[in-house]
Amino acid sequence: MDTIRFAIAGASGRMGRTLIEAVQATPDAELAAAFDVGDDIEAALSKADCLIDFTRPEGTMKHLEVCRKRGVHMVIGTTGMSTEQKLTIQDASRDIPIVFAPNMAVGVNLVFKLLDTAARILNEGYDVEIVEAHHRHKVDAPSGTALRMGEVVAAALGRDLAECAVYGREGVTGERPGTQIGFATVRGGDIVGDHTVMFIGTGERVEITHKASSRMHFAQGALRAARFLKGKTRGLYDMQDVLGLR
């Protein structure tokens, strides 16, 4: 079994520490480097096969530039990316292989598949609402996972999320249009990540929920993504590709 040499960005953060723990506990993984903002990125990546990055968009863009130059694979779980930053990742994938996904958890990616099926079946007479909850330290809202859930449902219903999404409601909002996809955000305490998508009809409600009690399943998914990239020279992938759910 070939060993993958990993570099971990954001090493002192909650997710960074979990990733380091996961790498150290995995037989086919070796921790080549772990670094934070201000460290020498070039030196950190000099002996790495793959960088796992769950940091902030501005940091990920700097790391992407170095990985592209050095031919280092990337697994990116950073959320809150702008359209321009996503296009930069896509452009870099012409030179290196990248898995870019808002959530690396296997269970969450199964939920994406279930949502596609549910939306296609419940395509008339059901309102869609998405509720997500995270810890008090999370800086972006709604979460990248919630947004991806909205994108999956909107695509299955033939809608454009940019046109039908509503992010919170206040005051006299008027009657709810049937084409809306609503988002509600909760922040507090140490919630790792809870997501529920509700398909609300007349007389019944279907809810699809994922609740995370530990960050380790995100880390295990990221390692699985890195294994998927072995042998690849370029290309942009997500966890649906990694898990064969296309």
Order of alpha helices (4+ residues) and beta strands (2+ residues): beta-alpha-beta-alpha-beta-alpha-beta-alpha-beta-alpha-beta-alpha-alpha-beta-beta-beta-beta-alpha-beta-alpha
